[in-house]
Amino acid sequence: MKYAGLLVMPTGFFLAVAALVLFPDPGRRGAFVVCGLLVEALGVAVAVRGHMLDAREARR
């Protein structure tokens, strides 16, 4: 799962950049930038959870 999170983070970045380039309407552009930032945050969360130790592993 940690690799999935690392792949999702650039996807969110490119989504935000594409929104800035493709949408002239500020409302739509802002919505897509927010969506891109949320995708990046989800990628960070998945990557962090993937690197956390399992509770059973931490007891050893």
C-alpha positions as CSV (number, residue, x, y, z in Angstrom):
1,M,0.0,0.0,0.0
2,K,2.9,2.4,0.6
3,Y,3.7,2.3,-3.1
4,A,0.1,3.1,-4.0
5,G,0.3,6.2,-1.8
6,L,3.5,7.3,-3.5
7,L,1.9,6.9,-6.9
8,V,-1.3,8.8,-5.9
9,M,0.6,11.9,-4.7
10,P,1.9,13.0,-8.2
11,T,-1.5,12.2,-9.6
12,G,-3.1,14.8,-7.4
13,F,-0.4,17.3,-8.3
14,F,-0.9,16.8,-12.0
15,L,-4.7,17.1,-11.5
16,A,-4.3,20.5,-9.9
17,V,-1.9,21.7,-12.6
18,A,-4.2,20.4,-15.4
19,A,-7.1,22.3,-13.8
20,L,-5.1,25.5,-13.8
21,V,-4.3,25.1,-17.5
22,L,-7.6,23.7,-18.8
23,F,-10.3,25.6,-17.0
24,P,-10.8,29.3,-17.6
25,D,-13.7,29.5,-15.2
26,P,-12.4,30.3,-11.7
27,G,-15.2,28.3,-10.0
28,R,-14.4,25.1,-11.8
29,R,-10.7,25.7,-11.6
30,G,-10.9,26.1,-7.9
31,A,-13.0,23.0,-7.4
32,F,-10.5,20.9,-9.4
33,V,-7.5,22.4,-7.5
34,V,-9.2,21.5,-4.3
35,C,-9.8,17.9,-5.6
36,G,-6.2,17.6,-6.6
37,L,-5.1,18.7,-3.1
38,L,-7.4,16.2,-1.5
39,V,-6.0,13.4,-3.7
40,E,-2.5,14.4,-2.6
41,A,-3.6,14.3,1.0
42,L,-5.1,10.9,0.5
43,G,-1.8,9.7,-1.1
44,V,0.2,11.0,1.9
45,A,-2.2,9.3,4.3
46,V,-1.9,6.0,2.5
47,A,1.8,6.2,2.3
48,V,2.1,7.0,6.0
49,R,-0.2,4.2,7.0
50,G,1.8,1.8,4.8
51,H,5.0,2.8,6.6
52,M,3.5,2.5,10.1
53,L,4.4,-0.6,12.1
54,D,1.7,-3.1,12.8
55,A,0.8,-3.4,16.5
56,R,1.9,-7.1,16.5
57,E,5.2,-6.1,15.0
58,A,5.8,-3.3,17.5
59,R,5.4,-5.8,20.5
60,R,8.3,-7.9,19.3
